[in-house]
């Protein structure tokens, strides 16, 4: 049973890495037509928890894809999945860093919306991973 669990985790890591990699390539090709620069992405999952296989695999996949495509990736998250207020603060802080893309796993369907709308107002690309908010404000969703 442990081998099956490890295989599922590895598959998730690979799938996440591939999806983030595809996204990175798409964003990179968009920017290469404008000006060559290193892309900057900020990933804000619901939590960073080494005991949570899903989030650990997702973050590892994002880091792997970022390294492969020479993308500057920062990962920040609240201490608990249900801390949507803290996640909203992190989203607003991420806007001030002016990244090309913010990857978000919204912690709350309605209460994360206003923070994400601020990302949209600044013209930063939004990618939702695993969950979404009540209005379609994303550029891409991976779920």
Secondary structure, 3 states (H helix, E strand, C coil): CHHHHHHHHHHHHHHHHHHHHHHHHHHHHHHHCCCCCCCEEEEECCCCCCCCHHHHHHHHHHHHHHHHCCCEEEECCCCCCCCHHHHHHHHHHHHHCCCCEEEECCCCCCCCHHHHHHHHHCCCEEEEECCCCCCCCCCEEEC
